[in-house]
């Protein structure tokens, strides 16, 4: 994975003065808002893709944003 589009937006959200809004699947077709988050860092991890092939993934480290 590369730092383009959404990954870049998450990594650079503080520099760009943007919020990260975390949602989770609630019911089929519905999501539920969890919290605003802050990205405190990231690391890379090898994970399988949809076809079972290994790929490098970016894992973002997020904390709840204090109000």
PDB file of N, H, CA, C and O in Angstrom:
ATOM      1  N   UNK A   1       0.837  -1.177   0.000  1.00  0.00           N
ATOM      2  CA  UNK A   1       0.000   0.000   0.000  1.00  0.00           C
ATOM      3  C   UNK A   1       0.882   1.240   0.000  1.00  0.00           C
ATOM      4  O   UNK A   1       2.015   1.233   0.480  1.00  0.00           O
ATOM      5  N   UNK A   2       0.321   2.286  -0.550  1.00  0.00           N
ATOM      6  H   UNK A   2      -0.599   2.291  -0.939  1.00  0.00           H
ATOM      7  CA  UNK A   2       1.067   3.534  -0.662  1.00  0.00           C
ATOM      8  C   UNK A   2       0.300   4.658   0.027  1.00  0.00           C
ATOM      9  O   UNK A   2      -0.892   4.542   0.313  1.00  0.00           O
ATOM     10  N   UNK A   3       1.013   5.737   0.281  1.00  0.00           N
ATOM     11  H   UNK A   3       1.981   5.831   0.048  1.00  0.00           H
ATOM     12  CA  UNK A   3       0.385   6.914   0.880  1.00  0.00           C
ATOM     13  C   UNK A   3      -0.178   7.803  -0.225  1.00  0.00           C
ATOM     14  O   UNK A   3       0.390   8.843  -0.561  1.00  0.00           O
ATOM     15  N   UNK A   4      -1.306   7.368  -0.779  1.00  0.00           N
ATOM     16  H   UNK A   4      -1.767   6.524  -0.506  1.00  0.00           H
ATOM     17  CA  UNK A   4      -2.049   8.140  -1.760  1.00  0.00           C
ATOM     18  C   UNK A   4      -3.506   8.174  -1.308  1.00  0.00           C
ATOM     19  O   UNK A   4      -3.924   7.345  -0.500  1.00  0.00           O
ATOM     20  N   UNK A   5      -4.254   9.094  -1.808  1.00  0.00           N
ATOM     21  H   UNK A   5      -3.915   9.768  -2.465  1.00  0.00           H
ATOM     22  CA  UNK A   5      -5.694   9.233  -1.563  1.00  0.00           C
ATOM     23  C   UNK A   5      -6.030   9.127  -0.077  1.00  0.00           C
ATOM     24  O   UNK A   5      -5.539   9.926   0.721  1.00  0.00           O
ATOM     25  N   UNK A   6      -6.858   8.155   0.307  1.00  0.00           N
ATOM     26  H   UNK A   6      -7.256   7.506  -0.340  1.00  0.00           H
ATOM     27  CA  UNK A   6      -7.324   8.045   1.690  1.00  0.00           C
ATOM     28  C   UNK A   6      -6.214   7.809   2.700  1.00  0.00           C
ATOM     29  O   UNK A   6      -6.239   8.374   3.793  1.00  0.00           O
ATOM     30  N   UNK A   7      -5.233   6.974   2.343  1.00  0.00           N
ATOM     31  H   UNK A   7      -5.213   6.515   1.455  1.00  0.00           H
ATOM     32  CA  UNK A   7      -4.126   6.717   3.274  1.00  0.00           C
ATOM     33  C   UNK A   7      -3.337   7.993   3.550  1.00  0.00           C
ATOM     34  O   UNK A   7      -2.944   8.257   4.686  1.00  0.00           O
ATOM     35  N   UNK A   8      -3.113   8.773   2.514  1.00  0.00           N
ATOM     36  H   UNK A   8      -3.432   8.558   1.591  1.00  0.00           H
ATOM     37  CA  UNK A   8      -2.398  10.043   2.681  1.00  0.00           C
ATOM     38  C   UNK A   8      -3.239  11.006   3.517  1.00  0.00           C
ATOM     39  O   UNK A   8      -2.707  11.725   4.362  1.00  0.00           O
ATOM     40  N   UNK A   9      -4.554  11.021   3.280  1.00  0.00           N
ATOM     41  H   UNK A   9      -4.986  10.437   2.593  1.00  0.00           H
ATOM     42  CA  UNK A   9      -5.442  11.912   4.036  1.00  0.00           C
ATOM     43  C   UNK A   9      -5.435  11.565   5.526  1.00  0.00           C
ATOM     44  O   UNK A   9      -5.448  12.462   6.369  1.00  0.00           O
ATOM     45  N   UNK A  10      -5.415  10.277   5.854  1.00  0.00           N
ATOM     46  H   UNK A  10      -5.405   9.549   5.169  1.00  0.00           H
ATOM     47  CA  UNK A  10      -5.363   9.880   7.260  1.00  0.00           C
ATOM     48  C   UNK A  10      -4.027  10.281   7.870  1.00  0.00           C
ATOM     49  O   UNK A  10      -3.984  10.889   8.939  1.00  0.00           O
ATOM     50  N   UNK A  11      -2.931   9.937   7.183  1.00  0.00           N
ATOM     51  H   UNK A  11      -2.966   9.444   6.314  1.00  0.00           H
ATOM     52  CA  UNK A  11      -1.595  10.256   7.700  1.00  0.00           C
ATOM     53  C   UNK A  11      -1.423  11.750   7.933  1.00  0.00           C
ATOM     54  O   UNK A  11      -0.836  12.148   8.939  1.00  0.00           O
ATOM     55  N   UNK A  12      -1.925  12.588   7.023  1.00  0.00           N
ATOM     56  H   UNK A  12      -2.402  12.265   6.206  1.00  0.00           H
ATOM     57  CA  UNK A  12      -1.669  14.025   7.059  1.00  0.00           C
ATOM     58  C   UNK A  12      -2.831  14.846   7.617  1.00  0.00           C
ATOM     59  O   UNK A  12      -2.848  16.068   7.463  1.00  0.00           O
ATOM     60  N   UNK A  13      -3.801  14.198   8.259  1.00  0.00           N
ATOM     61  H   UNK A  13      -3.787  13.206   8.383  1.00  0.00           H
ATOM     62  CA  UNK A  13      -5.010  14.918   8.663  1.00  0.00           C
ATOM     63  C   UNK A  13      -4.731  16.092   9.611  1.00  0.00           C
ATOM     64  O   UNK A  13      -5.402  17.119   9.506  1.00  0.00           O
ATOM     65  N   UNK A  14      -3.776  15.976  10.521  1.00  0.00           N
ATOM     66  H   UNK A  14      -3.231  15.142  10.606  1.00  0.00           H
ATOM     67  CA  UNK A  14      -3.478  17.090  11.430  1.00  0.00           C
ATOM     68  C   UNK A  14      -2.857  18.264  10.673  1.00  0.00           C
ATOM     69  O   UNK A  14      -3.199  19.419  10.923  1.00  0.00           O
ATOM     70  N   UNK A  15      -1.946  17.964   9.750  1.00  0.00           N
ATOM     71  H   UNK A  15      -1.668  17.026   9.547  1.00  0.00           H
ATOM     72  CA  UNK A  15      -1.329  19.028   8.939  1.00  0.00           C
ATOM     73  C   UNK A  15      -2.376  19.768   8.111  1.00  0.00           C
ATOM     74  O   UNK A  15      -2.277  20.978   7.903  1.00  0.00           O
ATOM     75  N   UNK A  16      -3.374  19.031   7.644  1.00  0.00           N
ATOM     76  H   UNK A  16      -3.454  18.049   7.813  1.00  0.00           H
ATOM     77  CA  UNK A  16      -4.424  19.604   6.796  1.00  0.00           C
ATOM     78  C   UNK A  16      -5.633  20.087   7.588  1.00  0.00           C
ATOM     79  O   UNK A  16      -6.630  20.516   7.009  1.00  0.00           O
ATOM     80  N   UNK A  17      -5.539  20.016   8.913  1.00  0.00           N
ATOM     81  H   UNK A  17      -4.728  19.667   9.383  1.00  0.00           H
ATOM     82  CA  UNK A  17      -6.615  20.448   9.817  1.00  0.00           C
ATOM     83  C   UNK A  17      -7.951  19.784   9.480  1.00  0.00           C
ATOM     84  O   UNK A  17      -8.990  20.440   9.406  1.00  0.00           O
ATOM     85  N   UNK A  18      -7.896  18.465   9.279  1.00  0.00           N
ATOM     86  H   UNK A  18      -7.053  17.932   9.339  1.00  0.00           H
ATOM     87  CA  UNK A  18      -9.086  17.667   8.979  1.00  0.00           C
ATOM     88  C   UNK A  18      -9.322  16.664  10.109  1.00  0.00           C
ATOM     89  O   UNK A  18      -8.382  16.227  10.773  1.00  0.00           O
ATOM     90  N   UNK A  19     -10.580  16.310  10.312  1.00  0.00           N
ATOM     91  H   UNK A  19     -11.343  16.665   9.772  1.00  0.00           H
ATOM     92  CA  UNK A  19     -10.937  15.313  11.316  1.00  0.00           C
ATOM     93  C   UNK A  19     -11.029  13.931  10.680  1.00  0.00           C
ATOM     94  O   UNK A  19     -11.313  13.798   9.489  1.00  0.00           O
ATOM     95  N   UNK A  20     -10.785  12.911  11.489  1.00  0.00           N
ATOM     96  H   UNK A  20     -10.554  13.020  12.456  1.00  0.00           H
ATOM     97  CA  UNK A  20     -11.049  11.527  11.105  1.00  0.00           C
ATOM     98  C   UNK A  20     -12.292  11.101  11.879  1.00  0.00           C
ATOM     99  O   UNK A  20     -12.328  11.204  13.105  1.00  0.00           O
ATOM    100  N   UNK A  21     -13.294  10.631  11.176  1.00  0.00           N
ATOM    101  H   UNK A  21     -13.265  10.547  10.180  1.00  0.00           H
ATOM    102  CA  UNK A  21     -14.535  10.161  11.782  1.00  0.00           C
ATOM    103  C   UNK A  21     -14.575   8.642  11.647  1.00  0.00           C
ATOM    104  O   UNK A  21     -14.537   8.117  10.534  1.00  0.00           O
ATOM    105  N   UNK A  22     -14.651   7.932  12.773  1.00  0.00           N
ATOM    106  H   UNK A  22     -14.682   8.359  13.678  1.00  0.00           H
ATOM    107  CA  UNK A  22     -14.661   6.471  12.753  1.00  0.00           C
ATOM    108  C   UNK A  22     -16.096   5.965  12.846  1.00  0.00           C
ATOM    109  O   UNK A  22     -16.851   6.353  13.737  1.00  0.00           O
ATOM    110  N   UNK A  23     -16.457   5.092  11.909  1.00  0.00           N
ATOM    111  H   UNK A  23     -15.844   4.776  11.184  1.00  0.00           H
ATOM    112  CA  UNK A  23     -17.761   4.435  11.888  1.00  0.00           C
ATOM    113  C   UNK A  23     -17.538   2.932  11.933  1.00  0.00           C
ATOM    114  O   UNK A  23     -16.474   2.453  11.540  1.00  0.00           O
ATOM    115  N   UNK A  24     -18.528   2.180  12.408  1.00  0.00           N
ATOM    116  H   UNK A  24     -19.392   2.569  12.727  1.00  0.00           H
ATOM    117  CA  UNK A  24     -18.452   0.726  12.360  1.00  0.00           C
ATOM    118  C   UNK A  24     -19.750   0.190  11.767  1.00  0.00           C
ATOM    119  O   UNK A  24     -20.796   0.835  11.842  1.00  0.00           O
ATOM    120  N   UNK A  25     -19.665  -1.002  11.177  1.00  0.00           N
ATOM    121  H   UNK A  25     -18.815  -1.526  11.116  1.00  0.00           H
ATOM    122  CA  UNK A  25     -20.863  -1.645  10.656  1.00  0.00           C
ATOM    123  C   UNK A  25     -21.787  -1.956  11.819  1.00  0.00           C
ATOM    124  O   UNK A  25     -21.357  -2.519  12.826  1.00  0.00           O
ATOM    125  N   UNK A  26     -23.041  -1.594  11.687  1.00  0.00           N
ATOM    126  H   UNK A  26     -23.391  -1.136  10.870  1.00  0.00           H
ATOM    127  CA  UNK A  26     -24.015  -1.780  12.760  1.00  0.00           C
ATOM    128  C   UNK A  26     -24.989  -2.899  12.401  1.00  0.00           C
ATOM    129  O   UNK A  26     -25.139  -3.867  13.146  1.00  0.00           O
ATOM    130  N   UNK A  27     -25.635  -2.759  11.277  1.00  0.00           N
ATOM    131  H   UNK A  27     -25.513  -1.973  10.671  1.00  0.00           H
ATOM    132  CA  UNK A  27     -26.545  -3.756  10.729  1.00  0.00           C
ATOM    133  C   UNK A  27     -26.306  -3.759   9.227  1.00  0.00           C
ATOM    134  O   UNK A  27     -25.692  -2.828   8.706  1.00  0.00           O
ATOM    135  N   UNK A  28     -26.773  -4.778   8.521  1.00  0.00           N
ATOM    136  H   UNK A  28     -27.271  -5.534   8.945  1.00  0.00           H
ATOM    137  CA  UNK A  28     -26.574  -4.765   7.060  1.00  0.00           C
ATOM    138  C   UNK A  28     -27.090  -3.461   6.445  1.00  0.00           C
ATOM    139  O   UNK A  28     -28.265  -3.120   6.577  1.00  0.00           O
ATOM    140  N   UNK A  29     -26.199  -2.748   5.779  1.00  0.00           N
ATOM    141  H   UNK A  29     -25.244  -3.024   5.672  1.00  0.00           H
ATOM    142  CA  UNK A  29     -26.562  -1.494   5.130  1.00  0.00           C
ATOM    143  C   UNK A  29     -26.548  -0.279   6.041  1.00  0.00           C
ATOM    144  O   UNK A  29     -26.807   0.833   5.581  1.00  0.00           O
ATOM    145  N   UNK A  30     -26.251  -0.463   7.329  1.00  0.00           N
ATOM    146  H   UNK A  30     -26.041  -1.366   7.703  1.00  0.00           H
ATOM    147  CA  UNK A  30     -26.228   0.653   8.279  1.00  0.00           C
ATOM    148  C   UNK A  30     -24.892   0.715   9.003  1.00  0.00           C
ATOM    149  O   UNK A  30     -24.303  -0.314   9.334  1.00  0.00           O
ATOM    150  N   UNK A  31     -24.419   1.934   9.245  1.00  0.00           N
ATOM    151  H   UNK A  31     -24.897   2.771   8.976  1.00  0.00           H
ATOM    152  CA  UNK A  31     -23.199   2.137  10.032  1.00  0.00           C
ATOM    153  C   UNK A  31     -23.531   3.011  11.233  1.00  0.00           C
ATOM    154  O   UNK A  31     -24.530   3.729  11.234  1.00  0.00           O
ATOM    155  N   UNK A  32     -22.685   2.942  12.251  1.00  0.00           N
ATOM    156  H   UNK A  32     -21.874   2.358  12.250  1.00  0.00           H
ATOM    157  CA  UNK A  32     -22.884   3.715  13.475  1.00  0.00           C
ATOM    158  C   UNK A  32     -21.626   4.536  13.745  1.00  0.00           C
ATOM    159  O   UNK A  32     -20.514   4.015  13.668  1.00  0.00           O
ATOM    160  N   UNK A  33     -21.800   5.815  14.060  1.00  0.00           N
ATOM    161  H   UNK A  33     -22.704   6.238  14.122  1.00  0.00           H
ATOM    162  CA  UNK A  33     -20.674   6.688  14.381  1.00  0.00           C
ATOM    163  C   UNK A  33     -20.081   6.257  15.714  1.00  0.00           C
ATOM    164  O   UNK A  33     -20.812   6.036  16.680  1.00  0.00           O
ATOM    165  N   UNK A  34     -18.750   6.136  15.771  1.00  0.00           N
ATOM    166  H   UNK A  34     -18.156   6.315  14.986  1.00  0.00           H
ATOM    167  CA  UNK A  34     -18.054   5.743  16.995  1.00  0.00           C
ATOM    168  C   UNK A  34     -17.463   6.962  17.681  1.00  0.00           C
ATOM    169  O   UNK A  34     -17.777   7.238  18.840  1.00  0.00           O
ATOM    170  N   UNK A  35     -16.599   7.704  16.966  1.00  0.00           N
ATOM    171  H   UNK A  35     -16.345   7.480  16.025  1.00  0.00           H
ATOM    172  CA  UNK A  35     -15.925   8.847  17.576  1.00  0.00           C
ATOM    173  C   UNK A  35     -15.069   9.558  16.528  1.00  0.00           C
ATOM    174  O   UNK A  35     -14.757   8.996  15.478  1.00  0.00           O
ATOM    175  N   UNK A  36     -14.698  10.789  16.826  1.00  0.00           N
ATOM    176  H   UNK A  36     -14.951  11.246  17.679  1.00  0.00           H
ATOM    177  CA  UNK A  36     -13.636  11.451  16.066  1.00  0.00           C
ATOM    178  C   UNK A  36     -12.326  10.886  16.586  1.00  0.00           C
ATOM    179  O   UNK A  36     -12.185  10.611  17.778  1.00  0.00           O
ATOM    180  N   UNK A  37     -11.365  10.715  15.676  1.00  0.00           N
ATOM    181  H   UNK A  37     -11.480  10.938  14.709  1.00  0.00           H
ATOM    182  CA  UNK A  37     -10.102  10.074  16.028  1.00  0.00           C
ATOM    183  C   UNK A  37      -8.921  10.956  15.626  1.00  0.00           C
ATOM    184  O   UNK A  37      -9.057  11.886  14.831  1.00  0.00           O
ATOM    185  N   UNK A  38      -7.763  10.639  16.196  1.00  0.00           N
ATOM    186  H   UNK A  38      -7.653   9.884  16.842  1.00  0.00           H
ATOM    187  CA  UNK A  38      -6.491  11.270  15.837  1.00  0.00           C
ATOM    188  C   UNK A  38      -5.530  10.149  15.471  1.00  0.00           C
ATOM    189  O   UNK A  38      -5.419   9.158  16.192  1.00  0.00           O
ATOM    190  N   UNK A  39      -4.834  10.307  14.346  1.00  0.00           N
ATOM    191  H   UNK A  39      -4.924  11.112  13.760  1.00  0.00           H
ATOM    192  CA  UNK A  39      -3.814   9.340  13.945  1.00  0.00           C
ATOM    193  C   UNK A  39      -2.513   9.696  14.667  1.00  0.00           C
ATOM    194  O   UNK A  39      -1.956  10.776  14.469  1.00  0.00           O
ATOM    195  N   UNK A  40      -2.039   8.773  15.504  1.00  0.00           N
ATOM    196  H   UNK A  40      -2.491   7.896  15.664  1.00  0.00           H
ATOM    197  CA  UNK A  40      -0.823   9.018  16.279  1.00  0.00           C
ATOM    198  C   UNK A  40       0.406   8.371  15.650  1.00  0.00           C
ATOM    199  O   UNK A  40       1.529   8.576  16.111  1.00  0.00           O
ATOM    200  N   UNK A  41       0.188   7.593  14.599  1.00  0.00           N
ATOM    201  H   UNK A  41      -0.725   7.427  14.225  1.00  0.00           H
ATOM    202  CA  UNK A  41       1.298   6.928  13.932  1.00  0.00           C
ATOM    203  C   UNK A  41       0.786   5.813  13.047  1.00  0.00           C
ATOM    204  O   UNK A  41      -0.420   5.660  12.851  1.00  0.00           O
ATOM    205  N   UNK A  42       1.710   5.042  12.517  1.00  0.00           N
ATOM    206  H   UNK A  42       2.689   5.167  12.676  1.00  0.00           H
ATOM    207  CA  UNK A  42       1.352   3.919  11.661  1.00  0.00           C
ATOM    208  C   UNK A  42       2.526   2.964  11.596  1.00  0.00           C
ATOM    209  O   UNK A  42       3.659   3.325  11.915  1.00  0.00           O
ATOM    210  N   UNK A  43       2.244   1.750  11.181  1.00  0.00           N
ATOM    211  H   UNK A  43       1.324   1.456  10.922  1.00  0.00           H
ATOM    212  CA  UNK A  43       3.296   0.777  10.904  1.00  0.00           C
ATOM    213  C   UNK A  43       2.829  -0.093   9.744  1.00  0.00           C
ATOM    214  O   UNK A  43       1.665  -0.044   9.346  1.00  0.00           O
ATOM    215  N   UNK A  44       3.740  -0.881   9.214  1.00  0.00           N
ATOM    216  H   UNK A  44       4.685  -0.921   9.537  1.00  0.00           H
ATOM    217  CA  UNK A  44       3.420  -1.773   8.095  1.00  0.00           C
ATOM    218  C   UNK A  44       3.331  -3.206   8.611  1.00  0.00           C
ATOM    219  O   UNK A  44       4.029  -3.598   9.546  1.00  0.00           O
ATOM    220  N   UNK A  45       2.448  -3.976   7.971  1.00  0.00           N
ATOM    221  H   UNK A  45       1.880  -3.658   7.211  1.00  0.00           H
ATOM    222  CA  UNK A  45       2.263  -5.377   8.340  1.00  0.00           C
ATOM    223  C   UNK A  45       1.960  -6.162   7.066  1.00  0.00           C
ATOM    224  O   UNK A  45       1.280  -5.665   6.169  1.00  0.00           O
ATOM    225  N   UNK A  46       2.466  -7.379   6.997  1.00  0.00           N
ATOM    226  H   UNK A  46       3.019  -7.783   7.726  1.00  0.00           H
ATOM    227  CA  UNK A  46       2.163  -8.260   5.878  1.00  0.00           C
ATOM    228  C   UNK A  46       0.846  -8.973   6.177  1.00  0.00           C
ATOM    229  O   UNK A  46       0.697  -9.612   7.219  1.00  0.00           O
ATOM    230  N   UNK A  47      -0.113  -8.854   5.246  1.00  0.00           N
ATOM    231  H   UNK A  47       0.008  -8.335   4.400  1.00  0.00           H
ATOM    232  CA  UNK A  47      -1.441  -9.459   5.427  1.00  0.00           C
ATOM    233  C   UNK A  47      -1.863 -10.110   4.109  1.00  0.00           C
ATOM    234  O   UNK A  47      -1.358  -9.748   3.047  1.00  0.00           O
ATOM    235  N   UNK A  48      -2.795 -11.077   4.178  1.00  0.00           N
ATOM    236  H   UNK A  48      -3.205 -11.371   5.041  1.00  0.00           H
ATOM    237  CA  UNK A  48      -3.288 -11.667   2.932  1.00  0.00           C
ATOM    238  C   UNK A  48      -4.319 -10.760   2.268  1.00  0.00           C
ATOM    239  O   UNK A  48      -5.100 -10.096   2.949  1.00  0.00           O
ATOM    240  N   UNK A  49      -4.318 -10.734   0.926  1.00  0.00           N
ATOM    241  H   UNK A  49      -3.683 -11.274   0.372  1.00  0.00           H
ATOM    242  CA  UNK A  49      -5.340  -9.992   0.200  1.00  0.00           C
ATOM    243  C   UNK A  49      -6.553 -10.899  -0.020  1.00  0.00           C
ATOM    244  O   UNK A  49      -6.615 -11.997   0.531  1.00  0.00           O
ATOM    245  N   UNK A  50      -7.506 -10.445  -0.816  1.00  0.00           N
ATOM    246  H   UNK A  50      -7.456  -9.553  -1.264  1.00  0.00           H
ATOM    247  CA  UNK A  50      -8.730 -11.229  -1.065  1.00  0.00           C
ATOM    248  C   UNK A  50      -8.456 -12.598  -1.657  1.00  0.00           C
ATOM    249  O   UNK A  50      -9.223 -13.540  -1.456  1.00  0.00           O
ATOM    250  N   UNK A  51      -7.360 -12.701  -2.387  1.00  0.00           N
ATOM    251  H   UNK A  51      -6.736 -11.936  -2.551  1.00  0.00           H
ATOM    252  CA  UNK A  51      -7.017 -13.964  -3.044  1.00  0.00           C
ATOM    253  C   UNK A  51      -6.035 -14.804  -2.238  1.00  0.00           C
ATOM    254  O   UNK A  51      -5.582 -15.847  -2.709  1.00  0.00           O
ATOM    255  N   UNK A  52      -5.702 -14.361  -1.025  1.00  0.00           N
ATOM    256  H   UNK A  52      -6.071 -13.514  -0.642  1.00  0.00           H
ATOM    257  CA  UNK A  52      -4.780 -15.105  -0.180  1.00  0.00           C
ATOM    258  C   UNK A  52      -3.316 -14.812  -0.426  1.00  0.00           C
ATOM    259  O   UNK A  52      -2.452 -15.426   0.200  1.00  0.00           O
ATOM    260  N   UNK A  53      -3.016 -13.875  -1.337  1.00  0.00           N
ATOM    261  H   UNK A  53      -3.718 -13.377  -1.845  1.00  0.00           H
ATOM    262  CA  UNK A  53      -1.625 -13.492  -1.590  1.00  0.00           C
ATOM    263  C   UNK A  53      -1.177 -12.474  -0.548  1.00  0.00           C
ATOM    264  O   UNK A  53      -1.962 -11.632  -0.110  1.00  0.00           O
ATOM    265  N   UNK A  54       0.076 -12.560  -0.161  1.00  0.00           N
ATOM    266  H   UNK A  54       0.713 -13.244  -0.517  1.00  0.00           H
ATOM    267  CA  UNK A  54       0.598 -11.626   0.836  1.00  0.00           C
ATOM    268  C   UNK A  54       0.837 -10.252   0.219  1.00  0.00           C
ATOM    269  O   UNK A  54       1.282 -10.131  -0.923  1.00  0.00           O
ATOM    270  N   UNK A  55       0.533  -9.226   1.000  1.00  0.00           N
ATOM    271  H   UNK A  55       0.172  -9.324   1.927  1.00  0.00           H
ATOM    272  CA  UNK A  55       0.785  -7.851   0.581  1.00  0.00           C
ATOM    273  C   UNK A  55       1.153  -7.037   1.812  1.00  0.00           C
ATOM    274  O   UNK A  55       0.875  -7.436   2.943  1.00  0.00           O
ATOM    275  N   UNK A  56       1.765  -5.920   1.583  1.00  0.00           N
ATOM    276  H   UNK A  56       1.991  -5.595   0.665  1.00  0.00           H
ATOM    277  CA  UNK A  56       2.149  -5.001   2.664  1.00  0.00           C
ATOM    278  C   UNK A  56       0.987  -4.050   2.940  1.00  0.00           C
ATOM    279  O   UNK A  56       0.518  -3.366   2.031  1.00  0.00           O
ATOM    280  N   UNK A  57       0.523  -4.002   4.180  1.00  0.00           N
ATOM    281  H   UNK A  57       0.905  -4.558   4.919  1.00  0.00           H
ATOM    282  CA  UNK A  57      -0.588  -3.132   4.567  1.00  0.00           C
ATOM    283  C   UNK A  57      -0.081  -2.037   5.502  1.00  0.00           C
ATOM    284  O   UNK A  57       0.898  -2.216   6.228  1.00  0.00           O
ATOM    285  N   UNK A  58      -0.771  -0.905   5.465  1.00  0.00           N
ATOM    286  H   UNK A  58      -1.565  -0.759   4.876  1.00  0.00           H
ATOM    287  CA  UNK A  58      -0.507   0.182   6.406  1.00  0.00           C
ATOM    288  C   UNK A  58      -1.525   0.050   7.540  1.00  0.00           C
ATOM    289  O   UNK A  58      -2.729   0.000   7.293  1.00  0.00           O
ATOM    290  N   UNK A  59      -1.043  -0.006   8.770  1.00  0.00           N
ATOM    291  H   UNK A  59      -0.064   0.035   8.970  1.00  0.00           H
ATOM    292  CA  UNK A  59      -1.917  -0.083   9.942  1.00  0.00           C
ATOM    293  C   UNK A  59      -1.797   1.245  10.684  1.00  0.00           C
ATOM    294  O   UNK A  59      -0.740   1.572  11.222  1.00  0.00           O
ATOM    295  N   UNK A  60      -2.893   2.005  10.706  1.00  0.00           N
ATOM    296  H   UNK A  60      -3.752   1.739  10.269  1.00  0.00           H
ATOM    297  CA  UNK A  60      -2.888   3.297  11.385  1.00  0.00           C
ATOM    298  C   UNK A  60      -3.191   3.115  12.861  1.00  0.00           C
ATOM    299  O   UNK A  60      -4.040   2.307  13.237  1.00  0.00           O
ATOM    300  N   UNK A  61      -2.492   3.873  13.692  1.00  0.00           N
ATOM    301  H   UNK A  61      -1.802   4.529  13.387  1.00  0.00           H
ATOM    302  CA  UNK A  61      -2.702   3.861  15.137  1.00  0.00           C
ATOM    303  C   UNK A  61      -3.559   5.076  15.476  1.00  0.00           C
ATOM    304  O   UNK A  61      -3.126   6.218  15.318  1.00  0.00           O
ATOM    305  N   UNK A  62      -4.776   4.819  15.945  1.00  0.00           N
ATOM    306  H   UNK A  62      -5.127   3.891  16.074  1.00  0.00           H
ATOM    307  CA  UNK A  62      -5.748   5.878  16.187  1.00  0.00           C
ATOM    308  C   UNK A  62      -6.121   5.972  17.662  1.00  0.00           C
ATOM    309  O   UNK A  62      -6.202   4.959  18.357  1.00  0.00           O
ATOM    310  N   UNK A  63      -6.343   7.184  18.127  1.00  0.00           N
ATOM    311  H   UNK A  63      -6.277   8.007  17.562  1.00  0.00           H
ATOM    312  CA  UNK A  63      -6.846   7.453  19.476  1.00  0.00           C
ATOM    313  C   UNK A  63      -8.088   8.335  19.362  1.00  0.00           C
ATOM    314  O   UNK A  63      -8.213   9.139  18.438  1.00  0.00           O
ATOM    315  N   UNK A  64      -8.997   8.170  20.309  1.00  0.00           N
ATOM    316  H   UNK A  64      -8.896   7.517  21.059  1.00  0.00           H
ATOM    317  CA  UNK A  64     -10.174   9.042  20.347  1.00  0.00           C
ATOM    318  C   UNK A  64      -9.724  10.473  20.554  1.00  0.00           C
ATOM    319  O   UNK A  64      -8.837  10.749  21.361  1.00  0.00           O
ATOM    320  N   UNK A  65     -10.350  11.385  19.812  1.00  0.00           N
ATOM    321  H   UNK A  65     -11.071  11.161  19.156  1.00  0.00           H
ATOM    322  CA  UNK A  65     -10.055  12.805  19.957  1.00  0.00           C
ATOM    323  C   UNK A  65     -10.814  13.329  21.162  1.00  0.00           C
ATOM    324  O   UNK A  65     -12.018  13.112  21.293  1.00  0.00           O
ATOM    325  N   UNK A  66     -10.103  14.018  22.038  1.00  0.00           N
ATOM    326  H   UNK A  66      -9.125  14.194  21.932  1.00  0.00           H
ATOM    327  CA  UNK A  66     -10.747  14.622  23.207  1.00  0.00           C
ATOM    328  C   UNK A  66     -11.511  15.856  22.773  1.00  0.00           C
ATOM    329  O   UNK A  66     -11.063  16.601  21.902  1.00  0.00           O
ATOM    330  N   UNK A  67     -12.642  16.066  23.372  1.00  0.00           N
ATOM    331  H   UNK A  67     -13.006  15.461  24.080  1.00  0.00           H
ATOM    332  CA  UNK A  67     -13.489  17.209  23.008  1.00  0.00           C
ATOM    333  C   UNK A  67     -12.949  18.504  23.530  1.00  0.00           C
ATOM    334  O   UNK A  67     -13.548  19.556  23.308  1.00  0.00           O
TER     335      UNK A  67
END
